[in-house]
Amino acid sequence: TFMYTEMLITDLDLKHRVATKLMETLENTVSRKCLVLITVCFQIICVLLLINNILDLDYLNKKGTVCFFISTELKSWSDSRQYCRDRGADLVIINTEEKQRFISSLVSERVWIGLSDTENEGIMKWVDNSTLKQGFWVWFEDEPNNYGGNEDCIELNYNREKTGWSPLNSWNDVPCSEKKKGICEK
């Protein structure tokens, strides 16, 4: 009986030691994985802050986070605006040089922006009904010109090959019925 009890105690002791070791290993593994996850998250935050400091993206929206996306379909200006609105956004409003440069860097084709003079010819208004700031002109040479009498909607003209093009002179008035993608801001 003594030997059986001693074996039982040894088996129980062994099981306890094995269970304890398994728990320690599991805790160490979970701890390591959590530590790795926290480290990776911290590194991502650091990279994002570094990018923000390098590009000085604070100008985009002083009220909080802003998101830009380009529509996937070619549409008229009003249909592009509806595309944005269906997704909780609107065509982009560009009212600073920094934002103009940033938006220009995102596109590789002609896109609609949220500016038009559909209500009154020559009075440019943004989709939020604000007027275009005096002195903030990024029009392409000889634009806006209302060529043909029906150019009321504004595109950001990605034409880097054209002589004189720059991010700061890339707006063009065109007929609102032209089909192109729109750049949305949320």
C-alpha positions as CSV (number, residue, x, y, z in Angstrom):
1,T,0.0,0.0,0.0
2,F,2.8,2.3,0.8
3,M,4.4,1.9,-2.6
4,Y,1.1,2.4,-4.4
5,T,0.5,5.6,-2.5
6,E,4.0,6.8,-3.2
7,M,3.4,6.1,-6.9
8,L,0.1,7.9,-6.9
9,I,1.7,10.9,-5.3
10,T,4.5,10.8,-7.8
11,D,2.0,10.5,-10.7
12,L,-0.1,13.4,-9.3
13,D,3.1,15.4,-8.7
14,L,4.3,14.8,-12.2
15,K,0.9,15.7,-13.7
16,H,0.9,18.9,-11.6
17,R,4.4,19.8,-12.7
18,V,3.5,19.0,-16.4
19,A,0.3,21.1,-16.1
20,T,2.2,24.0,-14.5
21,K,4.9,23.9,-17.2
22,L,2.3,23.8,-19.9
23,M,0.5,26.9,-18.3
24,E,3.8,28.8,-18.0
25,T,4.6,28.0,-21.7
26,L,1.2,29.0,-22.8
27,E,1.4,32.2,-20.7
28,N,4.8,33.0,-22.2
29,T,3.6,32.3,-25.7
30,V,0.5,34.5,-25.2
31,S,2.6,37.2,-23.6
32,R,5.1,37.1,-26.4
33,K,2.4,37.3,-29.0
34,C,0.8,40.2,-27.2
35,L,4.1,41.9,-26.9
36,V,4.8,41.4,-30.6
37,L,1.3,42.8,-31.5
38,I,1.8,45.8,-29.3
39,T,5.2,46.4,-30.8
40,V,3.9,46.2,-34.3
41,C,1.0,48.5,-33.6
42,F,3.4,51.0,-32.0
43,Q,5.7,50.9,-35.0
44,I,2.7,51.5,-37.4
45,I,1.6,54.5,-35.3
46,C,5.2,55.8,-35.4
47,V,5.4,55.4,-39.2
48,L,2.0,57.2,-39.6
49,L,3.1,60.0,-37.4
50,L,6.4,60.3,-39.3
51,I,4.5,60.4,-42.7
52,N,2.2,63.0,-41.3
53,N,5.2,65.1,-40.2
54,I,7.0,64.7,-43.4
55,L,4.0,65.5,-45.6
56,D,2.5,67.9,-43.2
57,L,-1.0,66.5,-43.8
58,D,-2.6,68.4,-40.9
59,Y,-3.9,70.9,-43.4
60,L,-6.3,68.4,-44.9
61,N,-8.9,68.7,-42.2
62,K,-8.4,70.5,-38.9
63,K,-11.6,68.9,-37.5
64,G,-10.4,65.3,-37.7
65,T,-9.8,62.4,-40.0
66,V,-10.5,62.9,-43.7
67,C,-10.7,60.3,-46.4
68,F,-10.3,60.6,-50.2
69,F,-11.3,58.1,-52.7
70,I,-11.8,58.0,-56.5
71,S,-14.9,56.6,-58.0
72,T,-14.6,53.4,-60.0
73,E,-16.9,54.4,-62.9
74,L,-16.9,57.1,-65.5
75,K,-19.9,59.4,-64.9
76,S,-21.1,62.9,-65.5
77,W,-20.3,65.6,-62.9
78,S,-23.8,65.3,-61.2
79,D,-23.7,61.4,-61.3
80,S,-20.2,61.5,-59.9
81,R,-21.4,63.7,-57.1
82,Q,-24.3,61.3,-56.4
83,Y,-21.8,58.4,-56.4
84,C,-19.8,60.2,-53.6
85,R,-23.0,61.1,-51.7
86,D,-24.2,57.5,-51.8
87,R,-21.1,56.7,-49.9
88,G,-21.4,59.4,-47.3
89,A,-19.0,61.8,-49.0
90,D,-19.1,64.5,-51.7
91,L,-16.9,65.7,-54.5
92,V,-13.7,67.1,-53.1
93,I,-13.4,70.8,-52.1
94,I,-9.9,72.2,-52.7
95,N,-9.3,75.5,-51.0
96,T,-5.6,75.5,-50.2
97,E,-2.4,75.1,-52.2
98,E,-1.3,72.2,-49.9
99,K,-4.5,70.3,-50.5
100,Q,-4.3,71.0,-54.2
101,R,-0.8,69.5,-54.3
102,F,-1.9,66.5,-52.3
103,I,-5.0,65.8,-54.4
104,S,-2.9,66.2,-57.6
105,S,-0.5,63.6,-56.3
106,L,-3.4,61.1,-55.9
107,V,-4.7,61.1,-59.5
108,S,-3.4,59.8,-62.7
109,E,-6.2,60.9,-65.0
110,R,-8.7,63.7,-65.4
111,V,-11.2,63.7,-62.5
112,W,-14.2,65.8,-61.3
113,I,-13.7,68.0,-58.3
114,G,-16.6,69.7,-56.4
115,L,-16.5,73.0,-58.2
116,S,-18.9,74.4,-60.8
117,D,-20.7,77.5,-62.1
118,T,-23.9,75.8,-63.1
119,E,-26.1,78.3,-61.1
120,N,-24.5,81.5,-62.4
121,E,-22.0,81.6,-65.2
122,G,-18.6,82.8,-63.9
123,I,-19.6,82.4,-60.2
124,M,-17.7,79.3,-59.1
125,K,-19.2,77.5,-56.1
126,W,-18.1,74.4,-54.2
127,V,-20.5,71.6,-53.4
128,D,-21.0,73.0,-49.9
129,N,-22.3,76.2,-51.6
130,S,-19.2,78.3,-50.6
131,T,-17.6,80.4,-53.3
132,L,-14.2,80.0,-54.7
133,K,-11.7,82.1,-52.7
134,Q,-10.4,85.2,-54.5
135,G,-6.7,84.8,-55.2
136,F,-6.8,81.0,-55.1
137,W,-6.5,80.2,-58.8
138,V,-5.1,77.0,-60.0
139,W,-6.6,77.1,-63.5
140,F,-4.8,75.8,-66.6
141,E,-3.7,78.6,-69.0
142,D,-6.7,80.5,-70.5
143,E,-9.2,78.7,-68.2
144,P,-12.0,78.9,-67.3
145,N,-13.2,79.8,-70.7
146,N,-16.7,78.4,-71.0
147,Y,-15.8,77.1,-74.5
148,G,-18.9,76.5,-76.6
149,G,-21.0,78.2,-73.9
150,N,-21.6,75.1,-71.8
151,E,-18.5,74.4,-69.7
152,D,-19.8,74.6,-66.2
153,C,-18.1,71.8,-64.2
154,I,-14.5,71.7,-63.1
155,E,-12.0,68.9,-63.6
156,L,-8.6,68.4,-62.2
157,N,-6.7,67.9,-65.4
158,Y,-4.0,65.3,-65.1
159,N,-2.0,66.2,-68.2
160,R,1.6,66.2,-67.0
161,E,2.9,66.0,-70.6
162,K,1.3,69.3,-71.6
163,T,3.6,72.2,-71.6
164,G,3.0,74.5,-68.6
165,W,1.1,71.9,-66.5
166,S,1.8,71.8,-62.8
167,P,-0.3,70.8,-59.8
168,L,-1.0,74.5,-59.3
169,N,-2.5,75.1,-62.7
170,S,-4.5,72.0,-63.5
171,W,-8.2,73.0,-63.3
172,N,-10.2,73.1,-66.4
173,D,-13.9,73.9,-67.1
174,V,-15.6,71.3,-69.3
175,P,-19.2,70.3,-70.1
176,C,-20.8,68.6,-67.0
177,S,-22.0,65.7,-69.2
178,E,-18.5,64.5,-69.9
179,K,-17.8,61.1,-68.4
180,K,-14.9,60.8,-66.0
181,K,-14.2,59.6,-62.5
182,G,-14.7,61.9,-59.5
183,I,-12.6,62.3,-56.4
184,C,-14.6,62.1,-53.3
185,E,-13.9,63.5,-49.8
186,K,-15.4,62.1,-46.6
